[in-house]
Amino acid sequence: MAFFTKLSSAEVAAFLAGYAIGTLVECDGITAGSENSNYRLRTTTGLYILTLYEKRVRVEDLPFFLDLMQHLDGVGIRCPKPIVGRDGEALRTLAKKRAAIFSFLDGHSVTVPEAWHCKALGTTLAEMHVACADFGGHRTNDLSVKGWQRDFAKCRTNADTVQEGMRETIERELEYLAAHWPTGLPAGVIHADLFPDNVFFVGDGVSGVIDFYFACNDLLAYDIAVCLNAWCFDNDRTFNFTKGERLLNAYAQVRPLQAEEKHLLPLLLRGAAMRFLITRLYDKLHPKGTTPKDPLAYLRRLAFHQGVKSPKLYGLA
């Protein structure tokens, strides 16, 4: 269940009075997702998404996220556009939670991406990176190396209850990543969580990108590494070279990678795998009411990356 705050029709109707988008027709909770309460909202003017921000999203970060979506929408990147109220503000309060209404995006996500999905994603990811070059907002990535160390400290004692030897594996890898994590590569605003369920397709193209609530400033190639991990593994074990090649080549057609970005791609993929291994491990050991995702999938991906000697194995030309 992804709507943690239940709303009555009267509450939603009163909230809508602060907007110029018509009156309430219906409002239904959306069960996909796990971080916020989301509702599919229909008014007399059309479809929208109503989001209530729950505890995991920090209130002080919300202006960054909403400003970023406004910026991307303004330069032609299809994403949820924050709808401003009659007072000109997009961020408001409903049921004692911070809340916002967004434009509705057509399309559907895919569970098992094909190679052409990965190609379309590569183009979209690069276009987003280029489009964010003149975005003025800044948010530090609190789920980089120090964040992984912080969150694993809360899991260390019980890590081996998930799989024997996991604690030692993660400790060794965190030590390696802390010693070798790169600086000086091209950086900017990244999505940082661009999994298949956050990309919509219509026909043979991307119709929109959603869920910007991990967006931050970090290495652009790290965002690529997140996507390669999320889109290009078959059965969580085998890296699909064709998918990786399509994603990387499509990305490079829009924003060519520097030589050092290519060279460090295996390291960045190890880091991206570690990020999701630790957050999934944390959620499994500290359940919060939703079904946690399997951390072992990213333990297996990490093991694969540790054995990669050349970035060409990911499909780089």
The 8 nearest C-alpha neighbors of each residue, nearest first, counted from 0:
[[1, 30, 2, 289, 31, 3, 33, 32],
 [2, 0, 30, 33, 32, 36, 31, 3],
 [1, 3, 36, 4, 37, 0, 28, 29],
 [2, 4, 36, 1, 5, 35, 0, 53],
 [5, 3, 2, 36, 6, 51, 94, 53],
 [6, 4, 3, 2, 7, 28, 36, 94],
 [5, 7, 10, 4, 8, 11, 94, 9],
 [6, 8, 10, 9, 11, 5, 12, 26],
 [7, 9, 11, 10, 12, 6, 26, 25],
 [8, 10, 12, 7, 11, 13, 6, 14],
 [11, 9, 7, 13, 8, 12, 14, 6],
 [10, 12, 14, 8, 13, 9, 15, 7],
 [13, 11, 9, 15, 14, 10, 23, 8],
 [14, 12, 10, 16, 15, 11, 9, 17],
 [13, 15, 11, 16, 12, 17, 10, 93],
 [16, 14, 12, 17, 18, 13, 11, 22],
 [15, 17, 13, 14, 18, 12, 19, 22],
 [16, 18, 15, 84, 85, 14, 19, 13],
 [19, 17, 84, 85, 15, 16, 20, 83],
 [18, 20, 21, 85, 84, 17, 16, 15],
 [21, 19, 18, 44, 22, 42, 43, 15],
 [22, 20, 43, 44, 42, 19, 23, 15],
 [21, 23, 42, 43, 24, 15, 12, 20],
 [22, 24, 42, 12, 25, 41, 43, 21],
 [23, 25, 42, 41, 43, 22, 26, 40],
 [26, 24, 41, 23, 40, 27, 42, 8],
 [25, 27, 40, 39, 38, 41, 28, 24],
 [28, 26, 39, 38, 29, 25, 40, 37],
 [27, 29, 38, 2, 37, 39, 30, 26],
 [30, 28, 38, 37, 31, 1, 27, 39],
 [29, 31, 1, 0, 28, 32, 2, 37],
 [32, 30, 29, 1, 33, 0, 37, 2],
 [33, 31, 1, 34, 30, 35, 0, 29],
 [32, 34, 1, 35, 289, 31, 0, 36],
 [33, 35, 32, 55, 53, 1, 36, 56],
 [36, 34, 52, 53, 51, 37, 33, 1],
 [35, 2, 37, 51, 3, 50, 1, 4],
 [38, 36, 50, 29, 2, 49, 28, 35],
 [37, 39, 28, 49, 27, 29, 48, 40],
 [40, 38, 48, 27, 26, 47, 28, 49],
 [39, 41, 26, 47, 48, 46, 38, 25],
 [42, 40, 46, 25, 24, 45, 47, 26],
 [43, 41, 23, 24, 22, 44, 45, 21],
 [42, 44, 21, 22, 45, 24, 23, 41],
 [45, 43, 42, 21, 20, 46, 41, 22],
 [46, 44, 42, 41, 43, 47, 20, 21],
 [45, 47, 41, 103, 40, 42, 48, 102],
 [48, 46, 103, 102, 40, 101, 41, 39],
 [47, 49, 39, 101, 40, 100, 38, 103],
 [48, 50, 100, 38, 37, 99, 40, 101],
 [51, 49, 37, 99, 98, 36, 100, 52],
 [52, 50, 98, 36, 97, 35, 96, 53],
 [53, 51, 35, 97, 98, 96, 50, 56],
 [52, 54, 35, 55, 56, 51, 34, 36],
 [53, 55, 56, 52, 57, 35, 34, 58],
 [54, 56, 53, 57, 34, 52, 35, 58],
 [57, 55, 54, 53, 58, 52, 212, 60],
 [58, 56, 59, 60, 55, 54, 61, 52],
 [57, 59, 60, 61, 56, 97, 52, 62],
 [58, 60, 57, 61, 62, 63, 56, 64],
 [61, 59, 58, 57, 63, 62, 64, 56],
 [60, 62, 64, 63, 58, 59, 65, 57],
 [63, 61, 65, 64, 60, 66, 59, 90],
 [64, 62, 66, 61, 60, 65, 67, 136],
 [65, 63, 67, 61, 62, 66, 68, 211],
 [64, 66, 68, 62, 67, 63, 61, 69],
 [67, 65, 69, 63, 68, 64, 62, 70],
 [68, 66, 70, 64, 65, 69, 63, 71],
 [67, 69, 71, 65, 70, 66, 80, 72],
 [70, 68, 66, 72, 67, 71, 80, 73],
 [69, 71, 67, 73, 68, 72, 66, 74],
 [72, 70, 76, 68, 73, 74, 69, 67],
 [73, 71, 76, 75, 69, 70, 74, 77],
 [72, 74, 70, 71, 75, 69, 76, 68],
 [75, 73, 71, 72, 76, 70, 130, 69],
 [74, 76, 72, 73, 77, 71, 130, 78],
 [77, 75, 71, 72, 74, 78, 127, 73],
 [76, 78, 207, 72, 75, 208, 206, 79],
 [77, 79, 208, 207, 209, 80, 72, 76],
 [80, 78, 102, 101, 209, 81, 103, 68],
 [79, 81, 102, 101, 69, 68, 78, 72],
 [82, 80, 101, 89, 100, 83, 79, 65],
 [83, 81, 101, 100, 89, 80, 84, 102],
 [82, 84, 89, 88, 87, 81, 85, 18],
 [85, 83, 18, 87, 86, 88, 17, 89],
 [84, 86, 18, 87, 17, 19, 83, 88],
 [85, 87, 84, 88, 83, 17, 18, 89],
 [86, 88, 83, 84, 85, 89, 82, 18],
 [87, 89, 83, 84, 86, 90, 91, 85],
 [88, 90, 83, 82, 81, 99, 84, 91],
 [91, 89, 99, 88, 98, 97, 92, 62],
 [90, 92, 98, 97, 99, 89, 93, 88],
 [93, 91, 97, 98, 96, 95, 94, 90],
 [92, 94, 96, 95, 98, 97, 91, 14],
 [93, 95, 96, 92, 6, 10, 4, 97],
 [96, 94, 93, 92, 97, 98, 51, 91],
 [97, 95, 93, 94, 92, 98, 51, 52],
 [96, 98, 92, 52, 91, 51, 93, 90],
 [97, 99, 51, 91, 92, 50, 93, 90],
 [100, 98, 90, 50, 89, 49, 91, 101],
 [99, 101, 49, 82, 48, 81, 50, 47],
 [102, 100, 81, 48, 80, 82, 79, 47],
 [101, 103, 47, 80, 79, 48, 104, 81],
 [102, 104, 47, 46, 48, 101, 79, 105],
 [105, 103, 207, 102, 106, 79, 78, 206],
 [106, 104, 103, 206, 107, 201, 199, 207],
 [105, 107, 200, 201, 199, 206, 104, 108],
 [106, 108, 199, 200, 109, 201, 105, 198],
 [107, 109, 199, 196, 198, 200, 195, 110],
 [110, 108, 111, 112, 195, 196, 107, 199],
 [109, 111, 112, 195, 108, 196, 230, 113],
 [112, 110, 109, 113, 230, 195, 233, 108],
 [113, 111, 116, 109, 110, 230, 114, 117],
 [112, 114, 116, 115, 111, 117, 242, 230],
 [113, 115, 242, 117, 116, 118, 245, 241],
 [116, 114, 118, 117, 113, 119, 245, 242],
 [115, 117, 119, 113, 114, 118, 112, 120],
 [118, 116, 246, 120, 114, 115, 119, 242],
 [117, 119, 246, 245, 115, 121, 120, 116],
 [120, 118, 116, 122, 117, 121, 204, 115],
 [119, 121, 117, 123, 118, 122, 124, 116],
 [122, 120, 250, 246, 249, 118, 124, 119],
 [121, 123, 250, 249, 119, 125, 120, 124],
 [122, 124, 126, 120, 125, 121, 127, 119],
 [125, 123, 127, 121, 126, 122, 120, 128],
 [124, 126, 128, 250, 127, 122, 123, 253],
 [127, 125, 123, 129, 124, 128, 130, 122],
 [126, 128, 130, 124, 125, 129, 131, 123],
 [129, 127, 125, 131, 130, 126, 124, 132],
 [128, 130, 126, 132, 127, 131, 125, 254],
 [131, 129, 127, 128, 132, 126, 71, 74],
 [130, 132, 134, 128, 133, 129, 188, 127],
 [131, 133, 129, 130, 134, 187, 128, 188],
 [134, 132, 131, 135, 130, 129, 136, 70],
 [135, 133, 131, 132, 136, 70, 67, 130],
 [134, 136, 133, 137, 132, 131, 67, 66],
 [137, 135, 134, 63, 138, 67, 66, 188],
 [136, 138, 216, 135, 139, 215, 63, 188],
 [137, 139, 215, 216, 140, 136, 63, 60],
 [140, 138, 216, 215, 141, 137, 217, 142],
 [139, 141, 215, 142, 143, 216, 138, 217],
 [140, 142, 146, 143, 139, 145, 144, 215],
 [143, 141, 146, 140, 147, 144, 274, 145],
 [142, 144, 146, 141, 145, 140, 147, 274],
 [143, 145, 147, 146, 148, 177, 142, 176],
 [146, 144, 148, 147, 143, 149, 142, 141],
 [145, 147, 142, 149, 143, 148, 144, 141],
 [148, 146, 144, 150, 145, 149, 151, 143],
 [147, 149, 145, 151, 146, 150, 152, 144],
 [150, 148, 146, 152, 147, 151, 145, 153],
 [151, 149, 147, 152, 153, 148, 146, 154],
 [152, 150, 154, 153, 148, 149, 155, 147],
 [151, 153, 155, 150, 149, 154, 148, 156],
 [154, 152, 151, 150, 155, 149, 281, 156],
 [155, 153, 151, 152, 156, 158, 157, 281],
 [156, 154, 158, 152, 157, 151, 153, 166],
 [155, 157, 154, 158, 153, 159, 166, 152],
 [158, 156, 160, 159, 155, 154, 161, 284],
 [159, 157, 155, 166, 160, 154, 161, 156],
 [158, 160, 163, 162, 161, 165, 157, 164],
 [161, 159, 158, 157, 162, 163, 165, 156],
 [162, 160, 159, 158, 163, 157, 165, 280],
 [163, 161, 159, 160, 165, 164, 158, 295],
 [164, 162, 159, 165, 160, 161, 166, 158],
 [163, 165, 166, 167, 159, 162, 168, 158],
 [166, 164, 168, 159, 167, 163, 162, 158],
 [165, 167, 158, 169, 168, 164, 159, 155],
 [166, 168, 170, 169, 165, 164, 171, 172],
 [169, 167, 165, 171, 166, 170, 172, 164],
 [168, 170, 172, 166, 171, 167, 173, 165],
 [169, 171, 167, 173, 172, 168, 166, 174],
 [172, 170, 174, 168, 169, 173, 167, 175],
 [171, 173, 175, 169, 174, 170, 176, 168],
 [174, 172, 176, 170, 175, 171, 169, 177],
 [173, 175, 171, 177, 172, 176, 170, 178],
 [176, 174, 172, 178, 173, 177, 179, 171],
 [177, 175, 173, 179, 180, 178, 174, 172],
 [176, 178, 174, 175, 179, 180, 173, 144],
 [179, 177, 175, 176, 180, 174, 173, 181],
 [178, 180, 176, 177, 181, 175, 266, 174],
 [181, 179, 176, 177, 178, 182, 266, 267],
 [182, 180, 179, 183, 184, 263, 267, 266],
 [181, 183, 184, 180, 218, 185, 186, 179],
 [182, 184, 185, 181, 186, 218, 259, 260],
 [183, 185, 182, 186, 218, 260, 181, 259],
 [186, 184, 218, 219, 183, 187, 220, 260],
 [187, 185, 218, 219, 217, 184, 216, 188],
 [186, 188, 216, 217, 219, 189, 218, 132],
 [187, 189, 216, 215, 131, 217, 128, 214],
 [190, 188, 191, 214, 215, 216, 222, 187],
 [189, 191, 214, 192, 211, 193, 213, 222],
 [192, 190, 189, 222, 214, 213, 193, 225],
 [193, 191, 190, 194, 213, 225, 214, 211],
 [192, 194, 197, 191, 226, 190, 195, 225],
 [193, 195, 197, 196, 229, 192, 226, 230],
 [196, 194, 197, 198, 109, 108, 193, 110],
 [195, 197, 108, 194, 198, 109, 110, 199],
 [198, 196, 209, 195, 194, 208, 193, 210],
 [199, 197, 208, 195, 196, 108, 207, 209],
 [200, 198, 108, 107, 106, 207, 206, 205],
 [201, 199, 205, 206, 106, 107, 204, 108],
 [202, 200, 106, 206, 204, 203, 205, 107],
 [201, 203, 204, 200, 205, 106, 206, 107],
 [204, 202, 201, 200, 205, 116, 115, 119],
 [203, 205, 200, 202, 201, 119, 206, 116],
 [204, 206, 200, 207, 199, 201, 119, 198],
 [207, 205, 200, 199, 201, 106, 204, 77],
 [206, 208, 77, 199, 78, 205, 198, 104],
 [209, 207, 198, 78, 197, 199, 77, 210],
 [208, 210, 197, 78, 211, 198, 79, 207],
 [211, 209, 212, 197, 208, 213, 192, 193],
 [210, 212, 214, 213, 190, 209, 64, 192],
 [213, 211, 214, 210, 64, 56, 190, 61],
 [212, 214, 211, 191, 192, 215, 190, 210],
 [215, 213, 190, 211, 212, 189, 191, 188],
 [216, 214, 138, 140, 188, 189, 139, 217],
 [215, 217, 188, 187, 139, 138, 189, 140],
 [216, 218, 186, 187, 219, 215, 188, 189],
 [217, 219, 186, 221, 220, 185, 184, 187],
 [220, 218, 186, 222, 221, 185, 187, 217],
 [219, 221, 223, 222, 218, 224, 260, 264],
 [220, 222, 224, 218, 223, 219, 267, 225],
 [223, 221, 225, 220, 224, 219, 191, 189],
 [224, 222, 220, 226, 221, 225, 227, 219],
 [223, 225, 268, 221, 227, 222, 226, 267],
 [224, 226, 222, 271, 228, 223, 227, 229],
 [227, 225, 229, 223, 228, 224, 230, 193],
 [228, 226, 224, 231, 230, 229, 225, 223],
 [229, 227, 225, 226, 230, 231, 224, 232],
 [228, 230, 226, 227, 194, 225, 231, 232],
 [231, 229, 227, 226, 228, 232, 112, 195],
 [230, 232, 227, 239, 242, 243, 238, 228],
 [231, 233, 238, 235, 237, 239, 230, 236],
 [232, 234, 237, 235, 236, 238, 239, 231],
 [233, 235, 236, 232, 237, 296, 238, 111],
 [236, 234, 233, 232, 296, 237, 300, 299],
 [237, 235, 234, 299, 233, 300, 232, 238],
 [238, 236, 233, 232, 239, 235, 234, 303],
 [237, 239, 232, 231, 240, 233, 236, 313],
 [238, 240, 231, 242, 241, 232, 237, 233],
 [241, 239, 243, 242, 314, 313, 244, 238],
 [242, 240, 244, 243, 239, 245, 114, 314],
 [241, 243, 114, 245, 244, 239, 240, 231],
 [244, 242, 240, 246, 314, 241, 245, 313],
 [243, 245, 314, 241, 247, 242, 246, 248],
 [244, 246, 118, 242, 248, 243, 247, 249],
 [247, 245, 121, 118, 117, 243, 249, 244],
 [248, 246, 250, 244, 249, 245, 243, 251],
 [247, 249, 251, 245, 250, 246, 244, 252],
 [250, 248, 121, 122, 252, 246, 251, 247],
 [251, 249, 121, 122, 247, 125, 248, 252],
 [252, 250, 255, 254, 248, 253, 249, 256],
 [251, 253, 249, 250, 254, 255, 248, 122],
 [252, 254, 251, 250, 125, 255, 126, 122],
 [255, 253, 251, 125, 252, 250, 256, 129],
 [256, 254, 251, 252, 253, 257, 250, 248],
 [257, 255, 260, 251, 254, 258, 261, 220],
 [256, 258, 260, 259, 261, 255, 185, 184],
 [257, 259, 261, 260, 262, 256, 263, 255],
 [260, 258, 262, 261, 257, 263, 184, 256],
 [261, 259, 257, 263, 258, 262, 264, 256],
 [262, 260, 258, 264, 259, 263, 310, 257],
 [261, 263, 259, 260, 264, 258, 310, 265],
 [264, 262, 260, 266, 261, 265, 259, 267],
 [263, 265, 267, 261, 266, 262, 260, 268],
 [266, 264, 268, 267, 263, 310, 304, 269],
 [267, 265, 269, 268, 263, 264, 270, 180],
 [268, 266, 270, 264, 269, 265, 221, 224],
 [267, 269, 224, 271, 265, 270, 266, 272],
 [270, 268, 266, 272, 267, 271, 301, 304],
 [269, 271, 273, 267, 268, 272, 274, 266],
 [270, 272, 268, 274, 225, 273, 269, 224],
 [273, 271, 269, 270, 274, 301, 275, 297],
 [272, 274, 276, 270, 271, 275, 277, 269],
 [275, 273, 271, 272, 277, 276, 270, 147],
 [276, 274, 278, 277, 273, 272, 279, 297],
 [275, 277, 273, 294, 297, 279, 274, 278],
 [276, 278, 280, 275, 279, 274, 281, 273],
 [279, 277, 281, 275, 280, 276, 282, 274],
 [280, 278, 294, 282, 276, 281, 277, 275],
 [281, 279, 277, 283, 294, 278, 282, 276],
 [280, 282, 278, 284, 279, 283, 285, 277],
 [283, 281, 285, 279, 286, 280, 284, 291],
 [284, 282, 280, 291, 281, 285, 286, 279],
 [283, 285, 281, 282, 286, 280, 154, 157],
 [284, 286, 282, 283, 281, 287, 280, 154],
 [287, 285, 282, 283, 288, 284, 291, 289],
 [286, 288, 289, 285, 282, 290, 291, 283],
 [289, 287, 286, 290, 0, 291, 33, 3],
 [288, 290, 287, 291, 0, 33, 286, 1],
 [289, 291, 292, 288, 286, 287, 283, 33],
 [292, 290, 283, 282, 289, 293, 279, 286],
 [291, 293, 279, 294, 290, 283, 282, 280],
 [292, 294, 295, 296, 279, 291, 280, 283],
 [295, 293, 279, 276, 280, 296, 297, 292],
 [296, 294, 298, 297, 293, 299, 276, 162],
 [297, 295, 299, 294, 235, 298, 293, 300],
 [298, 296, 300, 276, 299, 295, 294, 272],
 [297, 299, 295, 301, 300, 296, 276, 302],
 [298, 300, 302, 297, 296, 301, 236, 295],
 [301, 299, 297, 303, 302, 298, 236, 304],
 [300, 302, 298, 304, 303, 299, 272, 269],
 [303, 301, 299, 305, 300, 304, 298, 306],
 [302, 304, 300, 301, 305, 306, 299, 307],
 [305, 303, 301, 307, 306, 302, 269, 265],
 [304, 306, 302, 303, 307, 301, 269, 265],
 [305, 307, 304, 303, 308, 302, 301, 265],
 [306, 308, 304, 305, 309, 265, 303, 312],
 [309, 307, 306, 310, 265, 312, 305, 304],
 [308, 310, 311, 307, 312, 265, 262, 313],
 [311, 309, 312, 313, 265, 264, 315, 262],
 [310, 312, 315, 309, 314, 313, 316, 261],
 [311, 313, 310, 314, 309, 240, 315, 307],
 [314, 312, 311, 243, 310, 240, 315, 244],
 [315, 313, 244, 243, 311, 312, 240, 316],
 [316, 314, 311, 313, 244, 310, 247, 312],
 [315, 314, 311, 248, 244, 247, 310, 313]]
